[in-house]
Amino acid sequence: MLTAGALVLIVGAPAGYLYWDHTSHFESTDDAFIAARQFAVAPQVAGYVTAVAVTDNQHVDRGGVIARIDERNYRVALELADAQVAAANDNISNIDAQIAVQEAQVGEANAQVESAQAALVFAQEQAARYQDLVRTGSGTVQNAQQYSSGLRQQQAAVLTAKASLAAAQRQVGALRAQRKSAEANLSEAEAQRDQAALNLSYTIVTAAQAGKIANLSASVGEYATTGTALTMFVPDDIWVTANFKETQLDAMRPGQPVTMHIDAYPERTVRGHVASVQPGSGVAFSLLPAENATGNYVKIVQRVPVKIVMDNPPADMTLGPGMSVTPTVRTNAAPSLWEKLRARLPGWIGGGG
């Protein structure tokens, strides 16, 4: 009896050590679920739904059409905006033509000023000449007075020509100011056209990324207001959120391998790796976090979310948010003694060294 007990002890102690050494390299939890950043797909413009291009649980590629909104009102708005842009361009072209005409008038007025100034110089010379003739007695006072009057008339003509030139120049300035205002109107019309074109494009509701349709509620003939959820959308990018106890995190690091068993596929094994560990417990980010500074306090082991990314999950598995998973993390890169023995076992059996 003693011999049997000693034999059990001799065999059981190393086996127990090997089992403990092997299991101490793994951390597992059943508090884990598949997660994704699912969101509601909603139109950015209001209108009646004219087509629903998807069905329940269908996969949609990025840019794939999900639904269409009646576009007639938005197309009319775009055509009106295009007409307003065309009218604004025509107005600028008309002002440019007026500026060209007015600049020609400025040139004509400038030529008139130069002509009047040349005539003024001749009138000044004539008046001075006849004044000298009167002083020497060679000319008549009447002629001197006549040329003096002509000089004053020519001086007035110069002032009139300069005034006409200034008026023509001011008109050019006014037309240029009108052109700036017309350019502002054109910019406003173009902005309205761009907004109308954008609203028209919004009548086609598309997928922003690849994923699957879930909880489809859109129906042809339904009036959808801006922001009305037509369907839920689950992106292809999914992962596992495993809520490990904080006492399990000592040796857990990003990049460590993970084996996962999904409750929906109990006989399948999915492999992945630890992506990150949340910097805080789950309760710390809840709507009503615990306040341990008041009242009685009972210490409870906290759960910390760990993000686990699946490495090439099988395409024939339908996975989505909320599905239960049991992940096991290999927390130490060095193999356990049991793994070393198992690796050498075939060699021993075959007579290897």
Sequence and secondary structure as in RCSB ss.txt:
>XXXX:A:sequence
MLTAGALVLIVGAPAGYLYWDHTSHFESTDDAFIAARQFAVAPQVAGYVTAVAVTDNQHVDRGGVIARIDERNYR
VALELADAQVAAANDNISNIDAQIAVQEAQVGEANAQVESAQAALVFAQEQAARYQDLVRTGSGTVQNAQQYSSG
LRQQQAAVLTAKASLAAAQRQVGALRAQRKSAEANLSEAEAQRDQAALNLSYTIVTAAQAGKIANLSASVGEYAT
TGTALTMFVPDDIWVTANFKETQLDAMRPGQPVTMHIDAYPERTVRGHVASVQPGSGVAFSLLPAENATGNYVKI
VQRVPVKIVMDNPPADMTLGPGMSVTPTVRTNAAPSLWEKLRARLPGWIGGGG
>XXXX:A:secstr
 HHHHHHHHHHHHHHHHHHHHHHTTEEE S EEEEE  EEE  SS EEEEEE   TT EE TT EEEEE  HHHH
HHHHHHHHHHHHHHHHHHHHHHHHHHHHHHHHHHHHHHHHHHHHHHHHHHHHHHHHHHHHHTSS HHHHHHHHHH
HHHHHHHHHHHHHHHHHHHHHHHHHHHHHHHHHHHHHHHHHHHHHHHHHHHTTEEE SSSEEEES    TT EE 
TT   EEEEES EEEEEEEEGGG TT  TT EEEEEETTEEEEEEEEEEEEE SS TGGGSSS   TTSS     
  EEEEEEEESS  TT    TT EEEEEEE  SS  HHHHHHHHHHHHHTT  
